[in-house]
Structures are given as C-alpha cells and as structure tokens.
Amino acid sequence: MGAALQVTAFGLALLSTLFLLLATCTDCWMVNADDSLEVSHKCRGLWRECVTNMQDGVRTCDQYDSILADHPVKIVVTRTLMITADLLAGLALAALVLGLDCITFLKEDPCVKLKMCYGAGVMLGAGSMLGLTGSMWYAVDVYMERAMLVSHNIFLGVHYDFGWSCWLGMAGSTGCFVASVLLTCCLY
C-alpha cells in the first residue's frame, strides 16, 4: 500500500511540476476575450506579449524590456511566486525520488527514506501554496482590471480574459497540493 501511494504521489508530483514549469515559461496568461471581430489572437504572459494572425498563423512576440525594469505589480509578484514554486517542486521531486521504496538509495534505513518522503511532501505543499497564490493573484488582477473598465463604461476595443497558462498554473499547484497531502498525511 505504501509503495503504491508513493508511486502515485510521485507521478502526480511530476505531472504537476511540469504544469507549473510550463505555466511559468509560456506566454498566455491573458487572452483577448472579444475575438468575434478580431483577425488576431493576443496573449500576454509573464515574459512577453504575443499576437497571432488568425488567417495565416504568423506569430510575433514582443519581449518585455528587462526583468529588472518597472513592470506592473501583478507580473513581478506572479513571476516571483511561480519561480519559487518551481524551485520548491523541483527540489521536492529530487527528495521524493531518493525517498521512494523502489529506489535502492539508503535501502538499509527505511526511517530516513520515510523522512525524505515527508520532507518532499512539505516542500510540495509550500510550492503549491506559492504557485496557487501567484496564479490566483494574476487571475484576480485580470478580473479586477476588466471589472473596473466595465464599471466605468470604458471600452478600449480589447479586453482580456484568463489564458491557458493561468489555468495550467492553478492545475499544477492543485496537483502539487494533492501529492503533498498524500505524502504527509496518508503515507503514515
């Protein structure tokens, strides 16, 4: 039972960590919501803004000036939280691999292996909270920006909605949280 639970938690943690990494690296955190009249698809991300022509599929991206330049708070906070979540999830995966029962590392000391799995669960839990906070921070800020424009009857021609990168970050964070619960609560 314990080995199957460890392997299940490892698989979920691996998939969720990949989701977090993809969410951090991709550039579709916000997408234009009124595409009925548009001939292009606009995406904004943490690192750049891209426009794809719907007719011929040509995609052009504008990189943000610098990582250290003045950016909106939602971009800076989300970058920081997502990068930290990625690092914690990666470290947790390394500790979890070494703590799995099917790995021969420290086979003679099962207590240490169990502590490594527990530590991996704690790191996954911390990473999931940071990733979920970053994703939700960005999503709430997009919603508030849109609500403010609507409440003031301002129509700029394009308004944005949550992109697939934002949803991927939320899914990865939730998966890391479930893997954390499996490793910290259910393994004992």
Secondary structure as UniProt FT lines:
FT   HELIX           2..25
FT   STRAND          30..32
FT   STRAND          40..44
FT   STRAND          48..53
FT   TURN            54..56
FT   STRAND          59..63
FT   HELIX           73..99
FT   TURN            101..102
FT   TURN            105..108
FT   HELIX           110..151
FT   TURN            152..153
FT   STRAND          160..162
FT   HELIX           164..181
FT   HELIX           182..186
//
